[in-house]
Amino acid sequence: MTVNEPVHDTFEDTPAKDRDPDWFKRAVFYEVLVRSFQDSNGDGIGDLRGLTARLDYLQWLGVDCLWLPPFFKSPLRDGGYDVADYTSVLPDFGDLADFVEFVDAAHQRGMRVIIDFVMNHTSDQHPWFQESRANPDGPYGDYYVWADDDKQYQDARIIFVDTETSNWTFDPVRKQYYWHRFFSHQPDLNYENPAVQQEILSALRFWLDLGIDGFRLDAVPYLYQEEGTNCENLPATHAFLKRVRKEIDAAYPDTVLLAEANQWPEDVVDYFGDFAGGGDECHMAFHFPVMPRIFMAVRRESRYPVSEILAKTPAIPENCQWGIFLRNHDELTLEMVTDEERDYMYAEYAKDPRMRANIGIRRRLAPLLDNDRNQIELFTALLLSLPGSPILYYGDEIGMGDNIWLGDRDAVRTPMQWTPDRNAGFSSCDPGRLYLPTIMDPVYGYQVTNVEASMASPSSLLHWTRRMIEIRKQNPAFGLGSYTELPSSNPAVLAFLREYGDDLVMCVHNFSRFPQPTELDLRRFDGLHPVELIGGVRFPAVGELPYLLTLAGHGFYWFRLRADTAHTALPARADGAARRTPRPAPAGTPGAPSAPTPAGTPRGTPRGIPADTPASAPDTTPAPAPAGPRPGTPAHPPAATGSVTTAATSSVTTAATAAGSPAPTPAGTRSATAAPAPAPTRAGTPGSTPAGTPAGPASRPAAARR
């Protein structure tokens, strides 16, 4: 079977691509379905040209790498994961020339591209399968796993328990059974056949020759079968992945392989390969178990579901990285939880049976959290700060909803909502021709929830998300640093340290819906000042006493720990290596002490700053100001214009004390010794002021809740 002749990428002439073997560790990924993002020709189906036209928006958002689920030729019985040709584009989406144009355009904007590659199975409409069933003795007769009965591999679990009753299906043409781990229309390839291995390697090289930057390898644990096992994570599977990695590294440096293995962490770490050698299989792997536990932790108002799974996660090779996510194109999978935990999740997040699919919940992030902005911000902050590279799902940055009346997982794959105009600005076609209907809902409908409206509002979730992505990029500890949980006196509060060289970032998150105090043992950082990353507020210095913080309900802090002057040495690193003494940061640089917040600023008053202002620079502008373009960013993002929201001076009100230092007092309030502390504030709102700032005139408390 020959493959299509590739149309080669022109990437060698594109200086925007940063040759960096660790790029994926710092990257913010964005999953975008081709058919869901933008229709360019009015047929009601998103396509590659439409996606290319929206790249300016993704560049503006701050995305580093785009992940495209399958766009190959397919009967689309499983959203494209039923591949009928590994080396062609589904005509509805365009052609190979359109794909090359898209990759080039992404690279010109400094974004990389990875694509889904379904290694385990094909569609039953693939020419290989049709030849195999028609001619058992022909060249494709052994491309799939055939048997005379369905008695083999009985220890293998059925993955789609809601639709399949067996992993074997009888074929009336060949009069034998074929093996499939997923739907019966997706027969598994036979990797015992060297010809199959070569076909897959050739297809991988085909797309790499077009200039892509990597693959998400779908369903990799199931490539081989062995009697007496559960047919998952077998040594032969790892041997083949090592071969794939070796051949790709030799010819395509800086390519990333992301393993999709819905397994426990102790099994997934094997997909990184040799630990001592830094990893010789996949560069990345999804951390599936942490995702449902974030949802559990917030509902239970306890950090333990998250802290326990992270404590059980083994170390990974130096050159590897976890991929973490909140939602994606599939259901929120509950395979990696106990039966009791699964029942709890259904009761809390999917009371309506229509919200469930297979072993999971088919809902988007905003509806799962009842469109609660505080919770959405907390979840996103965790996504961007926990160890691993974050993966955003298209539309979550504007709070898109879902449609549980649609079948299977289409509930979370509806058209991107760009404007309040016809078809949400997704397509110019008659609404009846859309591949899926747009969301029609008073809360999540495109008339209200769309990019244009979000761009116009400086306090929107979109602007906030962009700001948080920018802050993550300015602090390399988030992508490259170690993770150390800090003991907290309050079980509802998760505190941890991200450390990379001299970059020390402390994150504190409150899983409770109520304000919570916590004491942290920070004696190791005696003399350092926590500087809040979102607003640049400098908190009291750390001392020998426990450091007290009070967090708003579902609030969080991100701090950089920094020395006050050049004469204050940083504490010794955990590995005993000496630190460089930091120089004082000039005013206006990330981490520099900020100017006082204007007294009496009402909560929720947006105060815009130019887009090229450093994330932690203090904001003293009294009124909204239009955002200027960032270097390399289009001056007018698609669909709308708007200013970047200035982040809050602090995510929660501080009651921080250390070594007898007084707590900062919000402007317009009395000191803490004369009156009760004001209610905590949230990230993205004014409310905390550096210690020593004089109180302003009486006004509405800056810490008032939304």
C-alpha positions as CSV (number, residue, x, y, z in Angstrom):
1,M,0.0,0.0,0.0
2,T,1.6,3.2,-1.1
3,V,1.3,6.5,0.7
4,N,0.5,9.9,-0.8
5,E,3.4,12.0,-2.0
6,P,4.1,14.6,0.7
7,V,4.0,18.3,0.0
8,H,7.0,19.4,1.9
9,D,7.0,22.1,4.6
10,T,9.0,25.3,4.1
11,F,9.9,25.4,7.8
12,E,13.7,25.6,7.4
13,D,13.1,29.2,6.1
14,T,11.0,30.1,9.1
15,P,13.1,31.7,11.8
16,A,10.2,31.8,14.2
17,K,10.6,28.2,15.2
18,D,12.8,27.9,18.3
19,R,15.1,24.9,18.1
20,D,14.7,23.8,21.7
21,P,14.6,20.2,23.0
22,D,12.7,21.2,26.1
23,W,10.1,23.4,24.4
24,F,7.3,21.0,25.4
25,K,8.0,21.4,29.1
26,R,7.3,25.2,29.0
27,A,4.5,25.0,26.4
28,V,0.9,25.7,26.8
29,F,-1.0,23.3,24.6
30,Y,-4.4,24.0,23.0
31,E,-6.6,21.2,21.6
32,V,-8.6,22.4,18.6
33,L,-11.0,20.2,16.5
34,V,-10.6,21.2,12.9
35,R,-14.3,20.7,12.1
36,S,-15.4,22.7,15.2
37,F,-13.3,25.9,14.9
38,Q,-14.0,27.8,11.7
39,D,-15.8,27.1,8.4
40,S,-14.1,28.9,5.5
41,N,-16.3,27.8,2.6
42,G,-19.9,27.9,4.0
43,D,-20.6,24.1,4.0
44,G,-21.2,24.0,7.7
45,I,-18.1,22.1,8.6
46,G,-14.9,23.5,10.0
47,D,-11.8,23.1,7.9
48,L,-8.1,23.8,7.7
49,R,-8.4,27.1,5.9
50,G,-10.8,28.3,8.6
51,L,-8.4,27.2,11.3
52,T,-5.5,29.0,9.6
53,A,-7.7,32.2,9.5
54,R,-8.1,32.0,13.3
55,L,-4.4,31.6,14.2
56,D,-4.0,35.3,15.1
57,Y,-6.5,34.7,17.9
58,L,-4.6,31.7,19.2
59,Q,-1.3,33.7,19.0
60,W,-2.9,36.5,21.0
61,L,-4.1,34.1,23.6
62,G,-0.6,32.9,24.2
63,V,-0.8,29.4,22.9
64,D,2.5,27.6,22.2
65,C,1.4,24.4,20.6
66,L,-1.8,23.3,18.8
67,W,-3.0,19.7,19.1
68,L,-5.2,18.5,16.3
69,P,-7.3,15.4,16.8
70,P,-7.6,13.2,13.7
71,F,-8.4,15.0,10.4
72,F,-7.6,12.0,8.2
73,K,-9.9,10.4,5.7
74,S,-12.6,8.6,7.8
75,P,-16.2,7.5,7.9
76,L,-16.4,9.6,11.1
77,R,-18.2,7.0,13.2
78,D,-15.9,7.9,16.1
79,G,-15.0,11.5,15.4
80,G,-12.1,10.6,13.1
81,Y,-10.5,8.1,15.4
82,D,-11.7,5.5,12.9
83,V,-9.0,6.1,10.3
84,A,-9.5,5.0,6.7
85,D,-6.3,6.4,5.3
86,Y,-3.3,7.5,7.4
87,T,-1.8,9.8,4.8
88,S,-4.7,11.9,3.4
89,V,-6.9,14.7,4.7
90,L,-10.7,14.2,4.9
91,P,-12.0,16.2,1.9
92,D,-14.4,18.1,4.1
93,F,-11.4,19.6,5.9
94,G,-9.4,20.5,2.8
95,D,-6.3,18.8,1.3
96,L,-2.6,18.3,2.0
97,A,-1.7,21.8,0.5
98,D,-4.2,23.4,3.0
99,F,-2.5,21.5,5.8
100,V,1.0,22.6,4.8
101,E,-0.3,26.2,4.6
102,F,-1.7,25.8,8.1
103,V,1.5,24.4,9.6
104,D,3.6,27.1,7.9
105,A,1.2,29.9,9.2
106,A,1.4,28.5,12.8
107,H,5.2,28.3,12.7
108,Q,5.3,31.9,11.4
109,R,3.4,32.9,14.6
110,G,5.7,30.9,16.8
111,M,3.3,28.1,17.5
112,R,4.0,24.4,17.0
113,V,1.7,21.7,15.8
114,I,1.2,18.1,17.0
115,I,-1.4,15.8,15.5
116,D,-3.3,12.7,16.8
117,F,-2.1,9.4,15.4
118,V,-4.2,6.4,16.1
119,M,-1.7,3.6,16.3
120,N,-3.8,0.8,17.7
121,H,-6.6,0.4,15.2
122,T,-8.1,1.6,11.9
123,S,-11.6,1.9,10.6
124,D,-13.2,-1.2,9.1
125,Q,-13.5,0.8,5.9
126,H,-9.7,1.1,5.6
127,P,-8.5,-0.6,2.4
128,W,-6.1,-2.7,4.5
129,F,-9.1,-4.3,6.4
130,Q,-11.2,-4.7,3.3
131,E,-8.3,-6.6,1.6
132,S,-7.6,-8.6,4.8
133,R,-11.2,-9.9,5.1
134,A,-11.5,-10.6,1.4
135,N,-8.2,-12.4,0.8
136,P,-6.8,-14.1,4.0
137,D,-3.8,-15.3,2.0
138,G,-3.1,-12.0,0.3
139,P,-0.5,-9.4,1.4
140,Y,-2.9,-7.8,3.9
141,G,-4.3,-11.0,5.2
142,D,-2.3,-10.8,8.4
143,Y,-2.6,-7.0,9.0
144,Y,-5.2,-7.6,11.7
145,V,-5.8,-10.0,14.6
146,W,-8.0,-12.9,13.4
147,A,-9.1,-16.0,15.2
148,D,-11.5,-19.0,14.5
149,D,-13.3,-18.4,17.8
150,D,-13.7,-15.7,20.5
151,K,-12.1,-17.6,23.4
152,Q,-8.7,-15.9,23.4
153,Y,-7.5,-13.1,25.7
154,Q,-10.4,-13.4,28.1
155,D,-8.5,-11.4,30.7
156,A,-8.7,-8.2,28.6
157,R,-11.3,-5.7,29.9
158,I,-13.9,-4.2,27.6
159,I,-13.3,-0.5,27.4
160,F,-16.6,0.7,26.0
161,V,-18.8,-1.1,28.4
162,D,-21.9,0.9,27.4
163,T,-21.8,-0.3,23.7
164,E,-19.7,-3.4,23.4
165,T,-20.2,-6.9,24.9
166,S,-17.0,-8.5,23.6
167,N,-13.6,-7.6,22.2
168,W,-14.2,-10.0,19.4
169,T,-16.6,-9.6,16.4
170,F,-17.5,-12.1,13.8
171,D,-16.8,-11.1,10.2
172,P,-19.3,-12.8,7.7
173,V,-16.9,-12.3,4.8
174,R,-13.8,-13.9,6.2
175,K,-15.9,-16.1,8.5
176,Q,-13.5,-15.5,11.4
177,Y,-13.5,-13.2,14.4
178,Y,-11.4,-10.1,14.5
179,W,-10.0,-8.4,17.7
180,H,-10.9,-4.8,18.7
181,R,-10.3,-3.0,22.0
182,F,-12.7,-0.2,21.2
183,F,-15.7,-0.1,18.9
184,S,-16.5,-3.1,16.7
185,H,-16.0,-1.0,13.6
186,Q,-12.4,-0.3,14.7
187,P,-10.3,-3.5,14.2
188,D,-6.9,-3.7,15.9
189,L,-3.8,-3.8,13.8
190,N,-1.5,-6.8,14.2
191,Y,1.8,-5.5,15.4
192,E,3.3,-9.0,15.3
193,N,3.5,-8.5,11.6
194,P,6.6,-6.5,10.6
195,A,4.8,-5.1,7.6
196,V,2.3,-3.4,9.9
197,Q,5.1,-1.8,11.9
198,Q,6.7,-0.5,8.7
199,E,3.4,0.9,7.5
200,I,3.0,2.8,10.7
201,L,6.6,4.2,10.7
202,S,6.1,5.3,7.0
203,A,2.9,7.1,7.9
204,L,4.7,8.9,10.9
205,R,7.5,10.0,8.6
206,F,5.0,11.2,6.0
207,W,3.5,13.8,8.4
208,L,6.9,14.8,9.9
209,D,8.1,15.5,6.4
210,L,5.3,18.0,6.2
211,G,6.8,19.9,9.1
212,I,4.7,18.9,12.2
213,D,6.3,19.0,15.6
214,G,5.0,15.8,17.1
215,F,2.3,13.3,17.7
216,R,-0.2,12.4,20.3
217,L,-0.1,8.6,20.2
218,D,-3.6,7.4,20.8
219,A,-4.4,4.2,22.7
220,V,-0.7,3.0,22.9
221,P,-1.2,0.5,25.8
222,Y,-3.1,-2.0,23.6
223,L,-0.8,-2.6,20.6
224,Y,0.0,-6.2,21.5
225,Q,-1.8,-9.2,22.9
226,E,-0.6,-12.0,25.0
227,E,-2.6,-14.9,26.5
228,G,-2.9,-14.9,30.3
229,T,-2.5,-11.1,30.5
230,N,-4.8,-8.2,30.3
231,C,-3.2,-7.3,27.0
232,E,-2.1,-3.9,28.2
233,N,1.4,-2.4,28.8
234,L,3.2,-5.4,27.4
235,P,7.0,-5.5,26.9
236,A,6.5,-5.8,23.1
237,T,4.6,-2.5,23.1
238,H,7.4,-0.7,24.9
239,A,10.0,-2.3,22.5
240,F,8.1,-0.9,19.5
241,L,7.8,2.6,21.0
242,K,11.5,2.6,21.6
243,R,12.0,1.8,17.9
244,V,9.7,4.7,17.0
245,R,11.5,7.1,19.2
246,K,14.9,6.1,17.9
247,E,14.0,6.5,14.3
248,I,12.3,9.9,14.9
249,D,15.1,11.3,17.0
250,A,17.6,10.4,14.3
251,A,15.8,12.2,11.5
252,Y,13.5,14.8,13.2
253,P,15.1,16.4,16.3
254,D,12.9,18.4,18.7
255,T,9.9,16.2,17.8
256,V,7.6,15.3,20.8
257,L,5.7,12.1,21.3
258,L,2.8,12.3,23.7
259,A,1.4,9.0,25.0
260,E,-2.3,8.6,25.6
261,A,-2.4,5.9,28.2
262,N,-5.4,5.9,30.5
263,Q,-3.6,4.0,33.3
264,W,-2.3,4.5,36.8
265,P,0.9,6.6,37.1
266,E,3.0,3.7,38.1
267,D,2.2,2.0,34.8
268,V,2.3,5.2,32.7
269,V,5.9,6.1,33.7
270,D,7.1,3.1,31.7
271,Y,6.0,4.9,28.6
272,F,8.8,7.4,29.2
273,G,11.3,4.7,28.8
274,D,14.7,4.3,30.4
275,F,14.9,6.5,33.5
276,A,18.7,6.6,33.8
277,G,19.0,7.6,30.2
278,G,16.5,10.5,30.5
279,G,13.7,8.6,28.6
280,D,13.8,6.7,25.3
281,E,10.1,6.2,24.5
282,C,7.6,9.1,24.8
283,H,8.6,12.6,25.8
284,M,5.2,13.2,27.4
285,A,2.3,11.3,28.8
286,F,-1.1,12.3,30.1
287,H,-1.7,12.2,33.9
288,F,-5.2,10.9,33.8
289,P,-5.9,10.2,37.5
290,V,-5.1,13.8,38.7
291,M,-7.9,15.3,36.6
292,P,-11.0,13.7,38.3
293,R,-9.4,14.2,41.7
294,I,-9.2,18.0,41.2
295,F,-13.0,17.9,40.8
296,M,-13.4,15.6,43.9
297,A,-11.1,17.8,46.0
298,V,-13.1,21.0,45.4
299,R,-16.5,19.3,46.1
300,R,-15.1,17.7,49.3
301,E,-13.3,20.9,50.2
302,S,-10.2,18.9,50.9
303,R,-6.7,18.9,49.3
304,Y,-6.2,15.2,49.9
305,P,-7.5,13.7,46.7
306,V,-5.0,15.8,44.8
307,S,-2.1,15.7,47.2
308,E,-2.4,11.9,47.6
309,I,-2.4,11.1,43.9
310,L,0.6,13.4,43.3
311,A,2.4,11.8,46.2
312,K,1.8,8.4,44.6
313,T,3.1,9.6,41.2
314,P,6.6,8.1,40.6
315,A,9.5,10.3,39.5
316,I,9.9,10.6,35.7
317,P,13.1,10.9,33.6
318,E,14.8,14.2,33.4
319,N,13.9,14.9,29.7
320,C,10.2,14.0,30.1
321,Q,7.0,15.8,31.2
322,W,3.4,15.1,32.2
323,G,0.5,16.5,30.3
324,I,-2.3,17.7,32.5
325,F,-5.8,18.8,31.5
326,L,-9.2,19.6,32.9
327,R,-11.4,18.7,29.9
328,N,-10.9,17.5,26.3
329,H,-12.8,16.1,23.4
330,D,-13.8,12.9,25.3
331,E,-15.9,12.4,28.4
332,L,-14.4,13.3,31.8
333,T,-13.1,9.8,32.3
334,L,-13.7,8.1,35.7
335,E,-11.8,4.9,35.0
336,M,-9.0,5.8,37.3
337,V,-11.1,6.1,40.4
338,T,-12.8,3.7,42.8
339,D,-16.4,2.6,42.4
340,E,-17.3,4.7,45.4
341,E,-15.5,7.7,44.1
342,R,-17.2,7.3,40.7
343,D,-20.6,7.2,42.3
344,Y,-19.7,10.4,44.2
345,M,-18.6,12.1,41.0
346,Y,-21.9,11.2,39.2
347,A,-23.9,12.4,42.2
348,E,-22.1,15.8,42.3
349,Y,-21.4,16.5,38.6
350,A,-23.8,14.4,36.5
351,K,-27.2,14.0,38.2
352,D,-28.9,13.7,34.8
353,P,-28.1,10.4,33.2
354,R,-27.8,12.2,29.8
355,M,-24.7,13.8,31.2
356,R,-22.9,10.4,31.4
357,A,-21.1,8.5,28.6
358,N,-19.3,5.2,29.0
359,I,-17.4,5.5,32.3
360,G,-17.4,9.3,32.5
361,I,-19.2,12.6,32.2
362,R,-19.7,14.3,28.9
363,R,-19.7,17.9,30.0
364,R,-17.5,21.0,29.5
365,L,-15.7,22.8,32.3
366,A,-18.0,25.7,32.8
367,P,-21.3,23.7,33.1
368,L,-19.5,21.2,35.4
369,L,-18.8,24.1,37.7
370,D,-22.2,25.7,37.3
371,N,-20.5,28.6,35.5
372,D,-19.0,29.8,38.8
373,R,-16.3,32.2,37.8
374,N,-14.4,31.7,41.1
375,Q,-14.3,27.9,40.6
376,I,-13.3,28.2,37.0
377,E,-10.4,30.5,37.9
378,L,-9.3,28.1,40.7
379,F,-9.4,25.1,38.4
380,T,-7.5,27.0,35.7
381,A,-4.9,28.2,38.2
382,L,-4.3,24.6,39.3
383,L,-4.0,23.5,35.6
384,L,-1.4,26.1,35.0
385,S,0.6,25.6,38.2
386,L,0.6,21.8,38.9
387,P,3.6,19.8,37.6
388,G,3.2,19.2,33.9
389,S,2.4,21.0,30.7
390,P,-1.2,22.4,30.6
391,I,-3.6,21.5,27.8
392,L,-6.5,23.8,27.2
393,Y,-9.6,22.7,25.3
394,Y,-11.0,25.0,22.7
395,G,-13.7,27.3,24.0
396,D,-13.0,26.8,27.7
397,E,-11.2,30.1,27.7
398,I,-14.6,31.9,27.1
399,G,-16.7,29.5,29.3
400,M,-18.4,27.6,26.5
401,G,-21.2,25.2,27.4
402,D,-22.3,21.8,26.1
403,N,-25.4,20.1,24.6
404,I,-26.3,16.9,26.4
405,W,-29.1,16.3,23.8
406,L,-26.5,15.4,21.2
407,G,-25.3,11.8,21.0
408,D,-22.1,10.3,22.5
409,R,-19.3,12.8,23.0
410,D,-20.6,15.3,20.4
411,A,-22.0,17.1,23.5
412,V,-18.7,18.8,24.0
413,R,-17.7,19.2,20.3
414,T,-20.0,22.0,19.2
415,P,-19.0,24.9,17.0
416,M,-16.6,27.5,18.4
417,Q,-18.6,30.7,19.4
418,W,-16.9,33.7,17.9
419,T,-19.7,36.3,17.7
420,P,-23.4,36.8,18.5
421,D,-24.1,36.7,14.8
422,R,-25.5,34.0,12.5
423,N,-24.1,30.5,13.5
424,A,-21.9,32.2,16.2
425,G,-19.6,33.5,13.5
426,F,-18.5,29.9,12.8
427,S,-20.1,29.5,9.4
428,S,-22.1,31.5,6.8
429,C,-24.2,28.4,5.9
430,D,-27.9,27.8,6.6
431,P,-28.1,26.8,10.3
432,G,-29.6,23.5,9.3
433,R,-26.4,22.5,7.4
434,L,-24.1,22.8,10.4
435,Y,-22.3,19.6,11.3
436,L,-23.6,20.1,14.9
437,P,-26.0,22.8,16.1
438,T,-24.6,25.8,18.0
439,I,-25.4,26.1,21.7
440,M,-28.8,27.7,22.2
441,D,-29.0,28.5,25.9
442,P,-29.7,31.6,28.0
443,V,-26.3,31.2,29.8
444,Y,-24.0,29.4,27.4
445,G,-25.6,30.4,24.1
446,Y,-23.5,32.1,21.5
447,Q,-25.5,35.3,21.7
448,V,-24.0,35.8,25.2
449,T,-20.9,33.6,25.4
450,N,-18.6,34.4,22.5
451,V,-15.1,35.7,21.7
452,E,-16.3,39.1,20.6
453,A,-18.1,39.9,23.8
454,S,-15.2,38.5,25.8
455,M,-12.7,40.7,23.9
456,A,-14.8,43.8,24.7
457,S,-14.8,43.1,28.4
458,P,-11.5,43.7,30.2
459,S,-12.7,41.6,33.1
460,S,-13.8,38.6,31.1
461,L,-12.6,35.1,31.6
462,L,-10.8,35.3,28.2
463,H,-8.7,38.2,29.3
464,W,-8.0,36.6,32.7
465,T,-6.9,33.4,31.1
466,R,-4.6,35.2,28.7
467,R,-3.1,37.0,31.6
468,M,-2.5,33.8,33.6
469,I,-0.8,32.2,30.6
470,E,1.5,35.2,30.3
471,I,2.4,34.9,34.0
472,R,3.2,31.2,33.6
473,K,5.5,32.0,30.7
474,Q,7.4,34.6,32.7
475,N,8.2,32.1,35.5
476,P,10.2,29.1,34.2
477,A,9.6,27.2,37.4
478,F,6.1,26.4,36.3
479,G,7.3,24.4,33.3
480,L,10.8,23.3,34.3
481,G,10.9,23.4,38.1
482,S,10.5,20.8,40.8
483,Y,7.3,20.3,42.8
484,T,7.3,20.2,46.6
485,E,4.1,20.2,48.6
486,L,4.3,22.5,51.6
487,P,2.6,21.3,54.8
488,S,-0.6,23.3,55.5
489,S,-2.4,23.6,58.8
490,N,-5.7,23.6,56.9
491,P,-6.9,20.5,55.0
492,A,-8.8,22.6,52.5
493,V,-5.7,24.5,51.4
494,L,-3.1,23.0,49.0
495,A,0.3,24.8,49.0
496,F,3.3,23.8,47.0
497,L,6.6,25.2,45.8
498,R,7.8,25.2,42.2
499,E,11.6,25.6,42.1
500,Y,14.0,26.1,39.2
501,G,17.4,27.5,39.9
502,D,16.8,30.8,41.6
503,D,13.2,31.0,40.5
504,L,11.0,30.2,43.6
505,V,7.3,30.2,43.1
506,M,4.9,29.3,45.9
507,C,1.3,28.5,45.0
508,V,-1.5,28.4,47.6
509,H,-5.0,27.2,46.6
510,N,-8.2,27.1,48.7
511,F,-10.5,24.2,47.8
512,S,-13.3,25.4,50.1
513,R,-16.1,27.7,49.1
514,F,-15.6,29.5,52.3
515,P,-12.7,31.8,53.4
516,Q,-10.0,29.7,55.0
517,P,-6.9,30.6,57.1
518,T,-3.7,28.5,56.9
519,E,-0.3,28.5,58.5
520,L,2.7,27.5,56.4
521,D,6.2,26.4,57.6
522,L,8.4,28.6,55.5
523,R,11.4,28.9,57.8
524,R,13.6,27.7,55.0
525,F,12.9,31.0,53.3
526,D,13.6,33.2,56.3
527,G,14.1,36.8,55.2
528,L,12.5,36.4,51.8
529,H,9.4,38.4,50.7
530,P,6.5,36.7,48.9
531,V,5.7,38.9,45.9
532,E,2.3,38.2,44.5
533,L,2.6,37.4,40.8
534,I,-0.7,38.7,39.5
535,G,-0.5,42.2,41.0
536,G,3.0,42.5,42.2
537,V,2.2,43.1,45.8
538,R,5.0,42.5,48.2
539,F,3.9,40.7,51.4
540,P,5.7,40.7,54.8
541,A,9.0,38.9,55.0
542,V,9.1,35.3,56.1
543,G,10.4,34.7,59.6
544,E,10.8,31.8,62.1
545,L,7.1,31.8,62.9
546,P,4.5,30.0,60.8
547,Y,3.4,32.2,57.9
548,L,-0.3,33.0,58.1
549,L,-2.5,33.5,55.1
550,T,-6.3,33.8,54.7
551,L,-7.7,32.9,51.4
552,A,-11.1,33.7,49.9
553,G,-13.5,31.0,49.1
554,H,-12.1,29.2,46.0
555,G,-9.2,31.7,46.1
556,F,-5.6,31.3,45.4
557,Y,-2.2,33.0,45.6
558,W,0.8,32.7,43.3
559,F,4.0,34.2,44.9
560,R,7.5,34.6,43.8
561,L,9.8,34.4,46.8
562,R,12.5,37.0,46.5
563,A,15.2,38.7,48.5
564,D,14.5,42.3,49.6
565,T,18.0,43.6,48.7
566,A,21.1,42.3,46.9
567,H,22.6,41.8,50.4
568,T,20.1,39.1,51.3
569,A,21.2,35.7,50.2
570,L,18.7,33.1,49.0
571,P,18.4,29.9,51.1
572,A,20.3,26.8,50.1
573,R,18.7,24.7,47.5
574,A,17.4,21.3,48.5
575,D,20.2,19.6,46.6
576,G,22.8,21.6,48.6
577,A,24.0,23.7,45.7
578,A,24.7,27.4,46.3
579,R,22.3,30.0,44.9
580,R,23.2,33.1,43.0
581,T,22.3,36.3,45.0
582,P,19.7,38.1,43.0
583,R,20.1,41.7,42.0
584,P,17.4,44.1,42.9
585,A,14.7,44.2,40.2
586,P,14.1,47.6,38.7
587,A,10.7,49.1,39.0
588,G,8.2,47.7,36.5
589,T,10.0,44.3,36.2
590,P,8.4,41.0,37.2
591,G,8.8,40.5,40.9
592,A,9.6,44.2,41.7
593,P,7.8,45.8,44.6
594,S,4.6,47.5,43.5
595,A,3.2,50.9,44.0
596,P,0.2,51.2,46.4
597,T,-3.2,50.4,45.2
598,P,-5.4,53.6,44.9
599,A,-7.4,54.0,48.0
600,G,-11.1,53.3,47.8
601,T,-11.0,51.4,44.5
602,P,-14.3,49.6,44.3
603,R,-14.1,45.8,43.8
604,G,-14.7,44.8,40.2
605,T,-13.5,48.2,38.7
606,P,-11.5,47.1,35.7
607,R,-8.2,49.0,35.3
608,G,-6.6,48.0,32.0
609,I,-2.9,48.0,31.2
610,P,-1.1,47.7,27.9
611,A,-0.6,44.2,26.6
612,D,3.2,44.5,26.7
613,T,3.4,45.4,30.4
614,P,5.1,42.8,32.5
615,A,2.7,40.5,34.3
616,S,3.7,41.5,37.8
617,A,4.2,45.2,37.2
618,P,1.9,47.2,39.5
619,D,-1.1,48.8,38.0
620,T,-1.8,52.4,39.0
621,T,-4.0,53.4,36.0
622,P,-7.3,54.8,37.4
623,A,-9.5,53.8,34.4
624,P,-9.6,51.2,31.6
625,A,-7.1,51.8,28.8
626,P,-7.0,50.1,25.4
627,A,-4.5,47.3,25.1
628,G,-1.6,47.9,22.7
629,P,-0.3,45.0,20.5
630,R,2.4,42.7,21.9
631,P,5.5,42.2,19.8
632,G,4.7,39.8,17.0
633,T,1.0,40.0,17.9
634,P,-1.6,41.3,15.5
635,A,-2.9,44.8,16.5
636,H,-6.5,43.7,16.0
637,P,-7.3,40.2,17.1
638,P,-10.0,38.5,15.1
639,A,-13.6,39.1,15.9
640,A,-13.1,41.8,18.5
641,T,-10.8,44.2,20.2
642,G,-10.2,44.8,23.9
643,S,-7.7,45.5,26.6
644,V,-5.9,43.1,28.7
645,T,-7.3,43.0,32.2
646,T,-4.9,44.0,34.9
647,A,-4.6,41.3,37.4
648,A,-5.4,41.9,41.0
649,T,-3.0,43.2,43.4
650,S,-3.6,39.9,45.2
651,S,-5.8,36.9,44.8
652,V,-7.0,36.9,48.4
653,T,-6.9,39.3,51.3
654,T,-3.8,38.7,53.3
655,A,-3.7,38.1,57.0
656,A,0.0,37.1,56.5
657,T,2.2,37.5,59.5
658,A,5.8,36.4,60.0
659,A,8.3,37.0,62.7
660,G,5.9,39.6,64.2
661,S,5.4,41.5,61.0
662,P,2.0,43.2,60.8
663,A,-0.4,42.1,58.1
664,P,-1.0,44.4,55.1
665,T,-4.1,46.5,55.5
666,P,-6.4,47.1,52.6
667,A,-6.8,50.7,51.6
668,G,-9.9,52.3,53.1
669,T,-10.1,50.0,56.1
670,R,-8.9,50.2,59.6
671,S,-5.8,48.4,60.8
672,A,-6.3,44.7,61.8
673,T,-5.7,45.6,65.5
674,A,-8.5,48.1,65.5
675,A,-11.2,46.2,63.6
676,P,-11.9,42.7,62.2
677,A,-10.1,41.8,59.0
678,P,-12.0,42.6,55.8
679,A,-13.5,39.8,53.7
680,P,-10.9,38.1,51.5
681,T,-10.6,39.0,47.8
682,R,-10.2,36.9,44.8
683,A,-7.5,36.7,42.2
684,G,-8.0,39.3,39.5
685,T,-9.5,42.0,41.9
686,P,-8.1,44.8,43.9
687,G,-8.0,44.5,47.6
688,S,-4.5,44.0,49.1
689,T,-2.1,46.8,49.6
690,P,1.6,46.7,50.7
691,A,2.2,47.0,54.4
692,G,2.6,50.6,55.4
693,T,0.3,52.1,52.9
694,P,-1.8,54.8,54.5
695,A,-5.5,54.2,54.7
696,G,-7.6,56.0,52.1
697,P,-11.0,57.7,52.5
698,A,-14.0,55.5,53.4
699,S,-15.4,53.7,50.4
700,R,-17.0,50.4,49.5
701,P,-14.6,47.7,50.9
702,A,-12.2,46.6,48.1
703,A,-12.5,43.1,49.4
704,A,-16.3,42.8,48.8
705,R,-17.2,39.4,47.2
706,R,-18.5,39.2,43.7
